[in-house]
Every structure is written in structure tokens, then in C-alpha cells.
Amino acid sequence: MRCLAVCQDELLIRMLGEILLPGFEVEFIVERGPVARRLHDAGIQVVAGDPRRTDTYLKADLSPGTCIIVEDNGRRSLKKILEAVRDAGGTLVYVLGVGAAATARRAEELHADFHDVTYLAMSELFGGPLLTEFSRSLTRARVQQYQRYFSDADRVLIMLHNDPDPDAMASGLALRNVLRRTKATAIIGALQGVTRPENLRMVNLLDIHVETVTEASLKEYDRVAMVDVQPHYFGGLIDRVDLVIDHHPEQPGYTAIFKDIRGDYGSTSTILTEHLRAVDVNISERTATAMLYAIKSDTLFFNRQTNRVDIEAFSYLYPLADAALIRKMEGAEITLERLDYVIEARRGGTLIEQVFCAFLGLLPREDFIPYVADFFLQIENVKWTVIAGIVSDSLVISVRNLGYSKNAGEFVRRFFSDIGNAGGHRAMAKAVVPLHAFREKFGDLNADDMTTRLHDLVAQFLHDVPAVERKPETVRS
């Protein structure tokens, strides 16, 4: 998020820098040379120029999405500065009243000439309203920009990852609402459909249609958006999209016209909740139910990768959602088929130094692997779980931990990103590796050797030293 601050007071500049960083990319427009040089030497981004001239803002690359803060210290030049900002195309403008200048009368006078300008007193900096207001305004500007870009498209594809989970499907519904489209003009699609029992129940109870798309059919759409996933996931199939909204760490190697990627958020549905609220779109009970369930599911009810904003989004959606439907969707978690693989993992897995690893062999579906990983993380004395299985011609590895130790996403990237797709968060991660690539790197391992190798890799990662012989512990379940 970019912000231009028009200030001449050095103390105020330093205070704003402390408050706005690191959430904003801040540059200060300063008129006087000596002050500009001192600030530059202190590592503060400074643009020297006359703030009353339009070309100063044009040179500073002002865009409609740039936030502008203008210091009001009572001088008469304020209106000329605001006129120059307006002429340069500035739309998100805040005037910050300093000292005696910050009066209600002053705010009324400015508002009479500049209707879109928001006036804030310096005292408001210390309670948090400034950052909250800036954040909402920037989100609103970002959403309005991509709304306009998508408005003239006949057919829009909202692309989800393979075997979509609740967060992906709920985000798809939410984005369709933001774009003010119907299921006929904005298709929610995936290369591989929904298979997990609880997700199928969500699809049926909320009447969500996830259409199967192909590489050829991607060309049929005027605009393509991705939610809860980024193009790198598809292994080079898609390298350019129009919009990406995701809560996973940002990945390189693709082009997107619009992006909103927030790796510190617990779910993509939280981001979409902010988008819906920013442009005052009504959230239906169906969409609110899907998003509430998604936030609850992706954060394990706030037990992993949770941000304050996830809790705020949950609180906002709760009165709009159908709690009874959510309880029905949650009832599909445990199945006899899943319990069979829990038993298989219990028989063949080992617990060493609070790390539980197991290899499940050949599987009909991928969802058994993360389910077993989540299940064994609940066992006493278990802090990490690494569960692997073969689905089609790929080895799928799910990693879970309690979130306060080393990063699970870094673990899978270190050992598997060179031979497959690997990534995730601190507390949960996943790798999908073609079998032939895994065998070339690690050898053709049997089930016992596979479990041992997983333990060795975790030991290397956690201790940064070669693994040594360790005695397995008994898993108490």
C-alpha cells in the first residue's frame, strides 16, 4: 500500500514514518532542501518539491490508488496544495490537523471546497483510527478498480485450486458477489472437482456449483480471477491472470493485473469479507454461512495461523450466517473410511522426538493425508506430523505443527520445491511431487524406509544437523 505524505515538520515526518511503516510504503514530499537531505540520510524516502505544484505529484507517480496525507498547520497554502493534489488525480486524500489548526471549524471550511477530503486531528493518530481508516479506504479503492475492470466482461472464470476446500469455495461465492454477477456470468471452476466428504456436504447444503474446467476451456473466458490459490500452483499451465486474492505466501513467476495477497491472514474469506464491506455489498445468509465455515475451518477455529482480522471477520459474519447449517457441515468430518487410514498410520507410523511420521501407501483420494496429519497432531506429546501417501502418480506430503516452532512451509520448500510444488504457512504445509522425481532424488523406498526418511528430513530441518539414530516412542492415543 503506497502513501504520499506532504509534510514540512521533521518531527511529524518521523512520527508518521513510525506509525505507518511497515504497513504502508511511505514517501514524504518535502519543500525545504536541508530537511529533505537530513531525512534522506536517515533512511526516510523523500521527494523534494513544491507541494503547491501539480507536477510535483506527477513526478512522484501519484495514482488514484495512492493515499495522500497533507499536514495542516494553519497556513494559507493548504488549499493550493489540495488543488494541486486533485489536479494530479489524487482521490484518497486526508488532511492531518496539527496543534491549534485542528478544529471542527477548520474541517468544515475544507469540506465545503473539497468534499472527498477526510479531516483528522493529530490526536487521532494515537488511538488507531487513522490506520483503520486508511486501510479501509485503500481496500475500497482497490476493489472499485478491479470491479470496473471486470464490468465489461461477458464471461468470468473464478478459478479455485484442485479439490476445493471450504475457503476456496466460499471465496469464490464472495468474489462473485463483489463483482455483482450471477452463476451464469461468473463461473466458479476447478481443474479437479470436490471429493472430500465435508466439502461435498457443504456443496450440497449451500447449493454451490463448482464446474470442471480444462486447459482448452480457459481460453473461453474474458477475465480470469483466482481465489485461495496463485498461478504457480498449476505448474506452468497458467502464467497470467486478471486478479489474484489469496492468503498464502506470495509466489513469483506469474503476471496479475490486480493482486491482494495477505500471507498473515488465516483465510482468503477474511480478505473477501473486507472487500465486501469496503464497497457496501450486502452479504446473503448463504454466502455468510460459507465464509464463516471457511474461516472456522482454515484456522481450526482460531487455533492456527490466526490474525486479529480473522476474528473481526468471524464476528461480523456470525449474525448473518446460519449456525445450524454449519453444524451439519461439520458433522461430515469423521467417516469409517478416514478412520481406516488413521488406524493404518497408527500401525506403520512412528513418534520420535515429538514428531509423528507415517506413510499411507497408495490412496484413492488426497484428502485422507491432511486428515490423518490433523488427527495425530491432537495426540499427547506430538508437536509435528508429517504424513505421506501416493495419489495417482504423485507423492503428497502434508505437514502440521503447533505453530510456535519452525515453519512448516519452509520445511517442504527446502526439501521438495526443486522437484515439485511445495509451500504453506508456519503451522501447515503441503508438497506434491511426481513419483519419478522423488525416486530420482531419494531412491525407491519401501514403506518403512519412507517413514524413516521423513523423520530424517524433519530432524535435519529442526536441528540443522545430520539426523542420528533415535529410539521411537509409543504413540498414546
N, C-alpha and C positions, 0 to 999 in steps of 0.2 A: 504494500500500500504506500503510495507516494504522497508526500506532503510538502508544500512550499510555505514557509513562514516568513512574513515581511516584518522584520523587527530591527530596531536600531539600538536597543538597550542590551548590553552584553550580558548582564545578569539574567535577564528574561530569556535570552537565547540559550544560555546554558541550562536554565531550569526546564525550558521546553524540550531541549535535547534529552535531558534525563527522563522526562515524563513520557515522551513519545517513542523513544527507542526502547527495545528493538522492534516494537510492533509496527512502526512506520519507517519508510525510507525518507528521511527529512533533509531538506536543503533550506538554507536561510538566505533571503535576499537582503543584503546589507548595503547601505549607501556609502558609508564612510570607509575610506581606504585602510587606515590603521586598525580599526576594529576588525575588518574583514581579514587582514593579514594575521592578527593575533588568533582569531578563531580558526583560521585555516591551519596555522601552526599547531593548534591544539587538537587537530584531527576532526574538526567540525566541517561539514560540507557547506560551503559558502558560495553564493553567486553575487558578485559586486555589480551594482547597477542602480539606476534611478527608479524607485518603485512607482513613480507617477507616470512613467512612460510605458506604453503598451509593448514596445519591442523588448523591454527587459524580460517580460513574461514569455514572449515568443522564443527568445533565446534560451530561456530556462526550460523549454519544451513543455509548456503548460498544455494539458489536455482536459476535456470535460470530466474525466475521472480523477483529476488531481485535486486534493484537498488544499485549500488556501486558508492560512491563518494570518490575519492582519492585526498588528498591535495598535490599540487606540490609547494614546497617551494625552489626548485632549487637543492635539494640534489640528489646524485647519486643513492640512494636506490630506486628511483621511479620505474625503470624498473623491479627490483626484486619484488616489490610489485605487479605490474601489471601481471607479470608472475605467481605469486602465486594465484592471483585472477582468472586468466584464467585457471590455472590447477585445481582450485577448482570448476570450472563450471560457473563462472560469465560471463554474456553476456551483461548486461546493465551497462556499465562502463563509468563514467565521471571523467575526471581529472580537478581539480579546481586550476587554476594558481593563486598564491598569490604573490603580490608585483612585484619585478623585474623579477621573474621567468616567469611571464605571458607574453610571447612574441609569435609572429607569428612563429618565427623560432623554438621555443621550441615545439609548436604544430605540426609543420611539421616533426620534428625529431621523436616525439612519434608516429605519424600516420604512418610513414614508417615501424615501427616494430609492431604496434598494430592498425590494420585497423579499427576495430569496436569501438575503443575508441573515445569518443567525448571530445574535449578540450574546456573548458570555462574559461574566465578570471574572477577574483573575482568581477570586476566592473559590470559584467552582472547579478550578484545576485540582484541588486537593481532595475532593470527595469522589472523584471518578466519573462524574457526568460527562466531562469533556471527551475522554477516551470512548465511552459508551456511545455518545452522540456521533463522534467521528466514524466509529466502526459501522454503525447503522447506516449512516449516510453513504459511506463508500460501498457497502453491500448493496444499497438501493441503486446507486449509480451503475454498479457492475451488472446487476440483474436487468435493469432497464436497457442497458446496452445490448446484452445478448437477446433480450426479448425482441427488440427492434430487428436484430439481425435474422432471427428465426421467423419473423412475422410474415415474410413474403414467400416462404417455402410451402409447396404443395404437400410434400410428404417428408416427415421427420422420423428418423430412427433414434430411439433411446436405447443404447447398447448396454447390456449387462454382461458380467463375466459368466463363464460356463457354470452350469448347475447353480443358478442364482440363489442366494440366501435372502433372509428377510430384509436386510439393509439394502441390498441391491434392488429388490422388487419395490420396497416402499419408496426408495429414492426415485425410481422410475415413475411411480404414480405422482409423487410430489412435483417432479420436474414437468410432467405433462400439465399439472395444474398451474405451475408458474408460467408456462408457455400459453396457457388458456386454450388448450387443444383437447380434442376428443381422441378416443382409441382408434378412430378411423384415420386421423391425420397425424397422429404421433404414435408410432408402433413401439411397444416395449418388446425388445427381442434379445435373443442369445443364440450363440452357435450350438450350445447343448442345453436342453431343457431342464426343468426342475425334477429331481428324483428323491430328495430326502423326505422322509415321512412328515416331519413337522412343517416343512416348506410346502409340500403338497396340500397339507391341511390348510395352511394359510391361503394358498391359491384358491382352494375350493370355497372356503368360508368367506373370503373377501372378493371372490369373482375376479381374480387377476389373470389377465391373458398375457402370457409370455410366448411370443411367436418364435419359431425356429428360423434363423436367417442363415444364409450361405455366403460364401465368398463372392459368388456371382451376384446375389441379390443386394449386396451392399451398394452397388452402383445405381440401384433404382431410387435411392433417396436423395433429396435435395440438400438436406442437412443431417449430420450425424453427431449425436451427443453421447457421452459416456458417463455413467454414474457408478460409483463404488469400484471403479477399475480404470486403468490407464492403458494406452495402446500397446505398450511393451509386453503386456500380458499375453497378447495374441501372436507373439513370436514373429513379427515382421509382416503379418497379414494386413495390418492397418498402421500406417505411419503418419496419417494426417486426419484430424477430426475438427469439428467446429467448436465443441465445448467439452470440457472435462471437469467433473465435480467429484472429488474423492477425498477420503480421509487417510489413505495410505501414504507413506513417504513418497515424495515426488521422484519420478524416474526420468532419465534422459532418453533421447533417441526418437522423438516424435514432434510434430508440429500441431499446435492447437490455437485457434483464433482467440478463444476465451478459456481461461482456466481459473478454478477456485479449488486449490488443493491445500488442505489443512491437516498436516500429519499429526498434530497434537490433539485432534478431536477423536472421540471414541467411536463415532459413526458418521457415515455420509448423511444419514437422515437428520442429524443435528445441523449440518450445514444447510440442508434444504429447508429446515424449519426457519432458519434465519432468512433465507431467500424469500419464503412465502410471507413472512411477517414484514419484511422490508418494503414489499410492494403491495401490502394490504390485500393479499389474495385470501378469500375465505377457504378454510380447510374443512373439507367434509368429514363426517364421522368415519367413513371408510378409510380415507387417507390418513387421518389422525390415528386410527387404530393400527394401521400398518406401520406407521412411523414410530409410534410408541413401542410396539412389539419389537421393532428393529433395534431401537436404542437399547431396550432391555436385553435383547439377545446378544448384540455385538459387544456390550460392556459387561456381560454376565451380571446384569443388574448392578452395575457400577462397581464391580469387583476387579475390573481390569481396564487399562487404557481409558480412564475417565477424566474428563475435563469439567470445569465448573459449568461451561456452556451446555454440556450434555445434560446435566441436572436441570438447568434452566429450561432447556427444550422439553425435557420429560415433564416438568411441572406445567409448562404451557399446554402441552398436548393432552395431559391426563383428563381434564374435564371435557375435552372434545371427543374422546375415544370411547369405545365400547369395551369395558373391562371384562365382561363375560366372554366375549369373543376371544380375547387374549388368553383367558384361562383355557378355553377349548383348544386353541392352537398349541399351547404349551403341553397339553395332555398327550401329544403325539411323540414326545421325546424318547420314551423308553419302548422298545419293541423287543420281541423274543429274538429276532434276527440280530439286533445290535448286541444283546446280551451274549449271544453265541461268540461274538468276536471279543467281548470283554473277557469271557472265560478262556478263549484261545490266547489272548495276551497274558492272562494270569498264569497260564501253563508254560508258555515259552519265553515270557519276559523276565528281566532281572532288574533288581534295585541295587545300585551301587552309589554310595556317597550321595544319597537323596535324589538320584537321577534314575528314573524308570524308563527302560528302553524295551521295545518289542517289535518283532517283525511278523505281520499277519499273513504273509504269503499272497496268493492270487485272490483278488476280490472282485465281486460283480459291480460294486459301486464305490465311489471315492468317499462318501460321507461317513463310512464306518471308521475311517482313520482318525479324523478330528474328534469324532465322538469318543473313541477309546482314549485319545490323548486328554480330553477334558475330564473323562471319568477318573482316570488314575491320578490326576493332579489333586483330587479330593482325598486321596489316601494319606493316612498319617505318615509323616517323615518323607513325603515326596515333595520336592521343590521344582523338579524339571521332569517333563515327559517327552520322549521322542519316539513316535510310532510311525512305522513304515509299512507299506503294502504295495502290491503291483496291481495297477488298473490299466487294462488294455496293454500297451507296450511301454508304459512309463512306471517308474518308481515314484510314489507320492509319499512325502515325509511331512508329518505335522509335528510342530514343536510348541510346547506350552511351558510357562513357568509362572512363578508367583509375582513377577513384575518388579521386584526390588533388587534382583541380581542382574547379571549381564543380559545383554539384549538378544532376544531370540532371533530377531530379523538379521542381526549381524552374524549370528551363528550360521544360518542357512546360506547367507550370501558368501561367507568366507569359503565354505566347502563345496557349494553346489552351483553358484552363479555362472561359473565358467563352463558348465556342461548342461545347464537347463535354466528354468525360470525359478528364482528364489527371492523371497522378500517377506516383510511383515513388520510387526511392531516389537516393542520390548517384551511383551508378555505372550505373544502368539505369532507364529510364522509358519511358512509352508514352502516346500520345494517340490517341483515336478521335473523329473529328469528322465530322458529317454533311457531305456534299459541298456541299450548298446553303449551309450556314453558313460553310464555308471560303471559298467563292466570294464570298459577301457581304462578308467581311472582307478577303480578299487578292486578289480578282479571279479570273477564269477563266484559269488559267495553263497553258501547254503544258509538255511535259516538261523542256525546257531552262530555262524560266523558273522552274519549280517547284524545280529543283535550286539555282538562283541564289538564290531567295527563302529556302530553308532555310539556305544559307550566311550570308545577311544576318542572319537571326534569331539564329543562333549567335554571329555576330560582335557583334551588339548586346548579347547576354547576357554574353559573356565579357569584353567591353571596356567595356560600358556607354556606348558612344558610337556614333553612326551608322556603319554599315559603309561602307568606302571600296573603291575598285577594287583588287582583288588578283589576282596572277598565279597561275593554277593550277599545281600541281606534278605531276610524273609519279608515278603510283602504282606502286611496285615490289612486285610480288607473286611 
